[in-house]
Amino acid sequence: MKFRVERDALAEAVAWTAKSLPNRPSVPVLAGVMLRVTDGNLQVSGFDYEVSSQVTVEVQGDADGAALVSGRLLAEITKALPAKPVDIAAVGAHLELVCGSARFTLPTMPVEDYPALPDMPESAGTVDAAAFAAAVAQVAIAAGRDETLPMMTGVRLELSGSTLAMLATDRYRLALREMQWNPDDPEISLNALVPARTLNDTAKALGPLGGHVTMALSQGGAGEGMIGFAGGTRRTTSRLLDGANYPPVRSLFPASHNAEARVPVSALIEVVKRVALVAERTTPVLLSFSADGLVVEAGGTEEARASEAMEATFTGDPLTIGFNPQYLIDGLTNLGAQFAVLQFVDAFKPAVISPSGEDGEVISGYRYLIMPIRVSR
């Protein structure tokens, strides 16, 4: 194998592929990225039996072939190279990489020991890449991080006709985003539970490419399904999580509310960040709403306290409610609007945050539910 490639294209391809490689691979070859050159195209691939990534880059190919090298090491090297064309050649059991006056020799692993990447499942439809990336970012922040509860670490995709809904929860908050997409089958009705980290990384990578993302799905038995995403020259596949017993979380959204506040998003984020400086990890920030506006306050150890007032439009009986400050900031940051509408049943029931237009109307499509923290005053 021998080829020449632009530095930026190579670095970007290797970085994206290496990102999904396991930190502690079950077998050494799974820590590698596969470089395969055929007919002037370089395929950079990674696979850990759960997630596969592949990107195609145009190169000046002198000799077709394949080589398997450490993904993380190659990603660090290509990122640090000078902005010049890169010459790469497989020589015996090594890969030689030359860029300007920089020269690297890397050991290779046996190509024949590397598992074959799974085929892309059958296409289910397409969705606008930029809108998809924005929607995934809004939902993935609410997914759990606790690997002992794998179901909570996923984003549930609900495909129903031309509506694509995404849900995620870690039991303390819940995000729901609904959007339009272009199904291959107008009567489609499918659910899939996708690992949130994989979905978020994939959407982030495909969003800036523009155009459309193709979603592909195959449903097997419990834990056997697979989902694929393709955009531009990149494609990813991932095994689905077992979502057969995913809780009916939509029912957590209250059917009605007794109080409503409208606040400027950026101002509230800044106030919460400032006031939370005195709060410990488990200490909530208190939001006190009244006809006069909003007061945000928090207390910490050794009598450290903070409070700040800000403008807010509020209807309903005066209310004081406590939230985890980081969960509140996460929800506000991802609204994608200048104003937020917060709807309350009472101080002990979940609150719902939605984006709002300048006319004060709630913008449909995204809802972020956050559980309150009981406080004694």
N, C-alpha and C positions, 0 to 999 in steps of 0.2 A: 504494500500500500504506500502510495506517495502522492501528495497533493499540496497545492498552495491555496490559502484562504485569507480573506480580510480579517484583521485582528478583531474588530468590533463584532462582526457576525459570529466568529468562533466563540468569543468570550460570552456573548449573550446566549448562544445555544448551549454551551457547556454549563453555564451558571444555572439556567432554567432546569436542565435535566438533572444536575447534581443536587438541586434543592430538595428533590423528593427521595433521595437515597437514604437508606436507614443508617442511623448512628452506630448501631451494633448489629451488623448483618449476621444472619444465621450461618451463611457460608461466605468466604472472602470475596468470591466473584461478584456478589450482589452489591459490593461497595464500588464497583467499577462502572464506567460509562463505555458503551460500545461505539466505536468510530468505524463506520462502514462506508466505503466509497464505491459507487457504481455510476458509470456514464456521466461523470461531471457533477454528481450530487453526493454530498456528505450527509449521512444520517447519524445523528447523535442520539443514543438511546440509553434509558435507564429503567430498571425493573426490580422490584423486591417481592414479587409474587402477590402483592396487594395493589400497588400503583405502578403503572408504566407511563413513561414520558418519551416522546420522540419528536425531534425537530429536524427539518431538512434544510441544508444550506448549499447554495451553488458554489462550486470550487473549480479550480483548474486541476483536473485529475491527470496525473502522469501514469499511475498504476492503480488498478482497482484492488480492493482487499479490505481486511478488517483488523482491528486491534482493540484490546480491552485494557483500560488503564484506570487507576484510582480516580474516581470522579471528583472528590473534594480537592485533591492535590492539583489536578488539571484545571479545575475552576479557579483556584488561587493563582496559578501560574499565568493562565490566559488573561486574567483580570489585570495582572501587573505588567504585562508585556508593553513595549513601546508601540506607538501607533504606526505600525508598518506591516506589510504582508507577512504571513506566517507560513513557513515551509515545514511540513510534517511528513515523516517517513517511518515505516516499520522496518527495523533492521534486526533480524534475529529475534531475541527475546526482549527487545527494547523498542521504545518509541523515541525518535529523535525529533526535537522541535527547535527550529531556528527562526529567530525574529530579529532582524538587524544584526547586531553583534552579540545578542543574547542567545545562548545555546543551552538546552535542557535535554537530559537523557533520562527517561522514565522506564522502570520495569513494566512489562506487560503481564497479563494473566492469560491462561488458556482460553481462547475464543470458544473452543468446543464445549467447555464446561458451562457456558453462559446459557440460561434458559431462553427459549423462544418467547418473544413478546406476544401477548394475546392479540387476536384480531379485534378490530373495532366491531362492537355490536351493530345491530341493524339500526339505521337512522330513525329517530322518532320525530324530528322536526328541527327548525332553526329559530334562533332568537338574536336580536340585535346585540352585538358584542359589548358595546359601551353600556347599554341599559342593563344587560345581564351582570356585568361586573359591579355596577353600582348597587343593584338589588342584592347580590350575594353579600357584599360588604355590610349592608344594612342588617342582614339576618345572621350572618356567621358570628357576630360579636356575642350573641346570646347563647351560643352552643356551649355545652359543658366541656371542661378540660379533664375531668376525672375518668381515667381509662378503665377504672373498675365498674363504671356505668357506661359501657360503650354506646348504648342506645342514645344517651344524652349528648354524645360528642358528634352527632350527625345533624345534618340539615335535611328535613323531610321535604321532598319535592312532590307536589300533587299536580299531576297533569290531567286537566279536564277540558276537553275541547280546545279552544284557543286561549284558555286561561292557565297560566303557570303560577302556582302558589308555592312559596317557600316558608317553612316554619323551623324555628330552633328554640330550645329552652334548656337552661341548666337548673330548673326548678325554682330559681329566684327571680327570673325574668323570662320573657317570651317575646320573640320578634316574629311578625308575620308580614310578608310582602307578596302582593299579587300583581301580576303584569301580563301583558299580552305576548303571545309567541305564535309561531307558524307551524302547527303540527302537520306531519305527513298524512295522518289519519284524523279528519275533523271530529270523529267520534271517540277519540282516544280517552281512556280513563285508567290512569296508572299512578301508583305511588312508589317512591323509592327513597331510601334513607342513605344519604351520601356522607362520608366522613367530611366534617366541616373544614378541616385544615386543607385537605386535598381540593375541595371545591373552591375555597377562597384563593388558594395559590393559583389554581388553573384560571379562574375568572380574572384575577389581577394580571396574569400574563396575556390572556387573549383579548381583554378589553381594549387596551391601547392600539391593537392591530386594526381596529375598525371592522367594518363589514358585519358578517354574521357568524355565529357559533353554531355548529351542528351538534345536537345532542343525540346520543345513540344509547339505546337501552336493551338489555336482555334480562329476562326474569327467569331465574332458576328456582331451586328449592330455598329453604331458609338459609340466608347467608351466602347463597351461591350466585346471586345476580351480579351483573356488571353494568357500569355506565361508562360512556365515552364522550369526550368533548374534542371537537376539531375546529381549528380556525387558522387561516393563513397556512403556514407550513408546519404548524404544531398540532400534536394530538396527544391526548392523555386518556388512559383508561383507569378505572378504579373498581375494586370489588365493593359491593354494597354492604352496608350493615344490615343486620336482621331487624327489620322494623315491624315485624308481625304484631308485636304487642305495644306499639307506640301509643302512649296515652292520648285520649281525645282532648288535646290541649286547647282547641278552639273554644271549648265551652268555658274556659277561664275568663274570656273577655266578657265583662258585665253587659247585660242587655240594656241597662239604662244607667244614668248617673245623676247625682244630686247636686254636684258643684262642678264648676268649670273655670279654668284659668287660662289666660292667653299671655305668653311672655316672649320677649325677644330671645332667641336661642343663644347667640354669642354672648350677650350680657349675662345670662343665667349661668352659662358654663364658667365664665370668668369668676363670678361671685362664688359659685360652689367650690371652685378650685382654691380660692383665697381662704374661704371660711374653713374648708376641710384641712387646712394646714395644722390646726390644733387637734384634729380628730385622730384617734388611734384607728388601727385596722378595722376593728369591729364596731367602731362608734359611728352612728348615723349622723347625717346633717338633717336639721329640722327645717321644714318649709312651713311658715305660718302665713296663710292667705286670709285676706279680709278685703273690705271695700277700699281700704287705704293702699292696698298693694301687697307686696310680698316681703317678708323678712326671713333671711336665711341665717341659721345659727348652728354652732357646734360647740361642744365642750370636750376637753381632754383631761389628762392627768394633771395633778397639782393645780387644779382650778384654772387652767388655761382655757379661755373662752374667746369666741369670735362671733360677731353678728354683722350683717350688712343688709340694708333695705334697698329695694329696687322697685321700679314701676312694674305693675302687672294689672291686667283687667280680670276681675274676678266676680263671678255670680254664684250665689249660694250662701249658706251659713258659714261664718268664720271657721277655719280648719287648720289644724297643725298636724303634719304628717312627717314621718322620718324615713329616709332612704339611705341605702349604701351609696356614698358619694360617687364611687367609680362606676357603678351600674347606671346611675343617673346621668353621668357625663357621657358614658358610652351611647346611651339612647339618644341624647340630645345631639351629639356630634354627628350621628349618622342619619339625622332627619332629612338633610338635603333641602332645608327651607329656612327662611329668616325668622319665622315665628313658630312657636310650638303651642299646641292646645293640650292641656292636662285635664283629664276628666276623672272625678273621684266619686265613689259611692259613700265612703266614710274613711276615717283615719286608719282603719284596720283591714280594709279590703284593697285588692290590687288597684293601682292607678294605671291609666292608659295615656300614653303620650303619642300624639299624631302631629304631622306637619300641617302648617296652616298658611294660607295665602294672605296677602295684604288686606283682603276684604274680611278677614276673620273666619272664613269658612275652612272647615277641615278638608285637607286634600286626601282623597281616598287612595288606597293602595298600600300604605305602610302604617302599621300599628306596633307600638312597643309597650308591653305590659311589664310593670315592675312591682314586686311585692314590697309592702312597707315593713319597716322595722318598728316593733312596739317600743315605745319609750314611756318612762314614768317621769312626770314633771312635778 
